[in-house]
Every structure is written in structure tokens, then in C-alpha cells.
């Protein structure tokens, strides 16, 4: 699991950024400091990944650190966290990683827009494979993402994620994801 400072950093920066985000921040005792996918990747990406994933949860699931009062604030805070996480990753100077994360968010948005049942929980596999390969992709994700995007086949992403990190770690991350985002 990640150190507490990841969660505190996200919370403290949101507090400093906007009174609106401060009002949406859960009290410290109610925050769930549970990493979902960042443990599958390189530690240098953890803070950015957790920021982006918290934004994703605001858009599509149940956030861990925030509980905005209305849908508009939820969407805006989710967008802020997406952008903030991408800025963190971009600061590391790895342009390909930012492109992979942009593709991740795009494909997941497509999956979430499809009729229920077609995509299932395939978005979790996109997250798992992408995070596991961040900084080491070298084009290996493209065919797997295309299989899901074009044919609805998540199997290549599952195989890729399992090949890149411990199968038990992937299974645990997917279970945590399903519990938060369905």
C-alpha cells in the first residue's frame, strides 16, 4: 500500500487550490486511503496515478477522499484531479507516459458510454495493463487496447497485465476497482 503522504498530498493541494474542493473533502477519519492500481506500476508514478484515479472515481464511481455536494462540483473536481495527476506525470518528463494515460482515459470514457453489459468491468483491465506498463510500454499496449475498443475483447489486456505484474496483485486491484466503480 502507498504511504499516507500520497493521500495527504492530494488532500492538502486540493485544500489550497479551491474553497470548493475544501468543502468537498471528507474529514480525515472518513477518507479511505486505499490504492487501487498504483501499486501495479513504478512508485514514481503513484501520486499522479492516485490523483487521476480519484478523478475517475468522482466521474464513474465512489471517491475515496471527496464527497462533493452536487453533480456539477463532482464533475469539475474529477476534471481537476485528472489534470492535476497528468501534470504530475508530465513533470517527470516522460511524454509517452502522458500519452498512455490520455489513451487510458479516452478508452475508459468510451467503455462507460457504451450500453451496460457490453464493456462489463473491462475498464479495470485497461487501468491494470496501462499502469503496469507505464514507462515501459514501447508500443505493447496498442494492439490490446484496439482489441477492446474495436472488438470488445478484454482478454489481451488481461494477459498483458498478468504478464507484467503478479497475477494476484492484478486480481486484488481489479476487485478493489469493482468495489468502487462497478
N, C-alpha and C positions, 0 to 999 in steps of 0.2 A: 504494500500500500504506500501511497505517497505521504510525504511529510505534511504535517499540519500547515506549514508555512505556505504551501500552494493554495490552500483554501483561504487562508487569511490574506494572502496577497490579492486574490481575486476580490474578496470582500472589501478590503481596505481601499483598493483602487476604485472600485465602484462607489464607495462612500465619498471619496474625494472628487470623483468625476461629476456626480449629479445628485441633487437632493431627491430626485425621483427614484434613482437607483437605491439610495439610502433608505427610503421608505419601503421599498420592495424587499430589502434584505431581511432574511429571517433572523430572529435573535440567535446569538451564538449557540445556545444549548439546543436549538431546533435544527441547526444545519447538519446535513448528512455529508460527512467528509469521506465519500466513497468513490474511489477511482473506478472507472468502468473500462476504458480502453487504453489509457495512457501507459498502463503497466506492460502493455504488449510491445511498446516501442522504446526508443532511446530516451534516456532520462532528460536530455537537453530539450526535448520537445514537450515534456509533461505539462508545464504551466500553460503553454499555448493550446495544447490538446484539451486540457480540462476546461479552459475558458471557452473554446469553441464548442465542446460537447455540452457545457452548461447552457449555452445559447441554443443549441439543438434541442435540448430538453425543454427549454422555455417554449420553443415553437411546436414541438411534437410530443411532449411527454410531461413528466413531473420533475421539476428542477430540484436540485439539492440544497442550494444556498438562498434562493429567492422565491418570493411569493407575491408577484405584482397584484395590484388591486383590480385590474381590468385587462381586457384583451389587447387594447392599444398599447398599454405600457408593457405588457408581456412581449409583444412583437418587437417593439423598439428596444427593449432590454436584450432580447435574443439577438437582434442585429448588432447591437453594441458589443456584445460578448463575442460574436463571430468575428467582427472587425478587429477587436482588441486581441483576440487569440492569433489571428492571421498576422497582425503587426508584430507580435512577439516572435512568431516563427520567422517572418521576413527579416527581423533584426539579426537573426543567426546567419544571414547571407546565403541561404540555400533556396534559390529561386524555384528549382524543381519541386521542392517540398511544398511550397506555397501553391504551385500548380496542382499537385496531387490533392491537396486539401480542398482547393476550389472544385476540382472534379468530384471529390467525395461529396461535398455539399450539394452540388448540382445533381448528381445521380440520386442522392437520398431524397432531394426535393421531388424529383421525378417519380421515385417509388412511392412517396407519400401522397402524390397527386393521383395515382392510379386507383382503379376500383379496388375496394377491400378484397383481400384474398389473393389477388394476382401476385403481389410482391411479398406477401407474408412478412416475416421479420428479416427479409434479405438486407435491409439497411444495416443491421448489425454486422453482417458479413462484410459489407463494404467498409464499415468502420474498422473492423478487426484486421482485414487484409491491408488496408491503407496504412493504418498506424504501425502495424508490424513491419512494413516495408519503408516507412518514412526515412529518407536519407539514403536508401539503398535500393530504390525501385528499379532504376535503369531500364524502364520500359516494361517491366514484368507485369504490371497491373492492367495494362491496356486491354489485352485480349479477355481477361477475366471480367473486367468491367463491361466490355462490349457484350459478352455472353449474357450478362444480367440485363443490361439496358436493351439489347436488341431481341433477345430470345426468352428473357425471363428465367434464365438458368443461373442460379446462385452457386452451383457445385464448384466451378473453377475458383471462385473466391474462397470458398470453404477450404478447398485443397491448398490453395496458396497460403492462407492464414495458418493452417495447421503445419505446413512445411517450414514456415518462418519462425514459429514460436511453439512452445509446449501446447499440445492439444488440450490439456486440462486448463491451461490459462485462457485459451480461446473460449472454451466451453463456459468457464466461470464469467468471463467478460460478457458473453452473449446472454447468459442468464441474468446478470445484473442489468443489462440493456433492456431486455424484455420486461423486467420488473418495473423499469422507469418509463419506457417508451412504447411498450406493447409489441 
